[in-house]
Amino acid sequence: MSKNANIMLVHGAWADGSCWSKVILLLQAKGFTVTSAQIPLTSLEDDITVTRRLLSEQPEPTVLVGHSYGGAVITGAATTTPNVKALVYITAFGLDEGESLESLAKQGPPSPGSTAIAPDAHGFLWINRDKFHDSFAGGATAEEAAVMAAVQKPLSFAAFGGKEGTPAWKALPSWYLVCTEDEMIPPPAQEFLSKRMNATVRSVASSHCPFMSHPQEVADIIALAADSLNK
C-alpha cells in the first residue's frame, strides 16, 4: 500500500474525533492521508451509516480503525465498502453476527470502570467527571483528562441493542491493540475478541485511551496494518 493510502479513525463512546489528535500527527508524518470521523453515538445503525458515507468519499484503499465502541461501528461499516482493506481495533469491540454490546457485556463480570457510567433523563449514558480520569483516561495528564471529560459525547442506550450482520473481520485482515491496564474493557475480554477474529495482536500497558498516553504504539499498529497490504 502506498504511504499515501487513506486511514480513517472512528472514535468510541464518551469521546469525539479530536481524541486521535496525537495519532493523526504521527500518521501524517509517515505520509498517510488521515480522516477522523465524527459519529453521533445515537445508535449503531446511525454510526455505521455516517462512517459508510465518509468512506464513500474516499475511493482509495483505506485502513479503518476503531476505538472501543468504534470497533463495533467499523465491524459493520466495512461490510459494504470494498475500499476498506484492513481493520484495526484499539481496545475495541468486534461483534459477531447477531451479537450486540448488551449481549456481549452479559458474558462476563462488569468492568471496574462501569461504576463511573450513569444515565441521564434523555436516554444517554455519561461518565462521571470526577471519575473520568481514573476510569477512562488513566495515563493522560490531569489537564487532558479534564478537557476530555468536559467535551465527552454521551452514548445512547439504543447503541447497546444494535446487532451486527456478518462481521467484516471474517473477510478482512485485522489487527488488535490490547491495553493491559484498561478499566473499561477488561483485558481478558480484549484477548477473547482479538483471538476470535484471528487478529494480529500487539499489547501496551495502557488505560482505555492509549491514543492519549501511548500514541506512538497506536500509530505503529495502524502503520503495520497499512504496510502489510503492500506484501
N, C-alpha and C positions, 0 to 999 in steps of 0.2 A: 504494500500500500504506500502510496506517495505520502511524504511528510505533510502535504497539503490536504490530506484527507480530512473529512469532517469528523468532529467529535461533538456529540450532543449530550449534555448533562441534565439529568432530571432530579430535582430535589425531592425530599420527602416531607413528612408532616412536621409542623412547627418550624419550618424554615422557608426560604424562598431562593430564587436563582442566584442571589448575591452570595449565598453561603459558599459557593465554589470559587470565590474571587482569587484566593491564593493559588488554587489548582489551575484556574484559567490562565494566569500569567505564566506558570511553569510550562503548560502545554503550548501556549503561543510561542514561547521561547524556543520550543522544539520544532516549530514550523507548522503546527496543526491549526486548522480553522476550527474554532470552538464556538458553540452556541449553548447558552444555559436557558433552559425552558422555564417559564413561569406558569405552573399549573394551578388551577383554582382550589384543589383539595376538597371539592364538593361531592364527588363520587368517583369511583374507579372508572366508570364509563366516561364521565366528563374529562377526567385527567388523561385517559388514553386518547380521546378524541383530539384534545389540544396538542398532545405530543405528536400524533399522526399528522395533524395539519402542518406543524412545523417541519416534520420530516419530509413532507411532500414538496416543500420549497427548496429542499436540498437533495438533488438527484444523485450527487456523488456518493461513493461508498462511505458509509458512516459507522462509527462505533458508538453504540448507545449505552449510556452509563446511568445507573440509578442508585440512589442512596435510600436505605430504609424502605419506607412505603413506596418510594420511587421505583424500587425493584419490581413491585407488582405492576406498576404502570408500564415499564419497559417490556415486561414479560408479555403483556397484551398488545402493546403498540407495535411491536416488531413483527407480528404475525402477518400483517398485510402491507409491509413496507420493504420491498425487496432491496432497497438501497442499504438497509442495515445488514452489516456483515459480521458483527460481533457484539456481544453483550458483556458489560462489566457491572458486577454487583458490589457495591461498597456497603458492607454490613447491612444487607438488604434482603427483602422478601422475594423469593422466586416461587410464586404459587403454581400448583399443578392444576390440571383440568378439574373443574368442579369445586375447587377449593376457594375459600375466602380467608381474609385476615382473621375473621371471627372464628372460623373452624380451626385454623392453624393454631391460634392462640390457646385453644382449649386442649391442645395435645400436650401441654407442659405447664409447669407452675408459672405464676405471674412473674414478670421480670422485676428486679428491685426498683427500677425507675418508674414502674407503672403507678406507684403510690403518689407520684408528683402530678399525675394527669387528673383533671377534673372537668366535668361538663358545664356548659353554660345553659341558659334558658332557650337557646335557639337551635339546638341540635349539633353543636360543635364541641370539640374537646380542646382544652388548653393545657399547657404545662405551667404549674405554679411558678411565678417569677422567682420567689425565694429559693426554690429547689432546682431551678433551671440549670445552674452551673454544675452542681454535683451530679444530677441525674442524667442530664442530656449532653452537656458540652464540657465535661471534665477534660482538662488539658488545654482548653482555651484560656486566655487571660481573663481576669475578672472583668475587664473593660469589654472585651469581645463578647463574653457571655451576657453581659448586661445589655448590650445592643441587640444581640440575637433574641433575648427574652422580650425586649421591647417591640421588636418587629415581627415576632413569630406569627405564622399563619396557622389558624386552627384547622383541625381535621374534622370533617363531617362524620357523624355516626354512620351515614349511608355508605361511606367508603369501606367500612368493615364488612358489609354484607355482599359487596361486589364479587362476582365469581369470574374465573378465567375460563376460556375455551382451551384448546390445545396450546400449551405454553411455547413461546418462541425458543426457549432454551433447549427444547428437544430437537430443534433443527439447526441451531446456530452455535458456534463455539462460544463458550462462556468463561469468564474469569471472576474470581470472588476474593475480596479482601476481608478476611476475618479480623475483627477487632477484639482482642482478648480481654479488654477492660470495659467492655460495653455494658451499661446498666439497663439499656432499653431492649435490646435483642440479645438474650444470653448467648455466650459463645458456643455452647453445645447445640443450640438451635441454628446458629450460623453454619456450624460444621455439618449438621444434618442437611441443610438446604444446599450447601455447596457440593456435598457428596452426591446428593440426589440428581443434580444437574450435570454431574461429571465435570465440574469446573476446574480450571487451573487455579490453584489456591495460593495466596500469599497471606501472611499474617503480620499484624503490627500491634504493639502494646498501646492501644488507644481506646479512648472512650467512644461513644456513639458518633462523634463528629470528627473523624480523622482529617477531614479537609481543613479543619482549623488548626489542629495540633501536629499533624503529620502530613502536610500537603505534598511533600516530595514522594512519599510512599504511595499516595493516591495517584499522583501524576505518573509514577513509574509503572503501576499495573495497567493503567489506561494505555500508556505508550506501548507496553508489552503486547497488549491485545491488538493494537493497531499495527505494530511492526510485524506481528506473526502472519498477517494477511498477505505479506509480500512473499512468504515462503511457499 
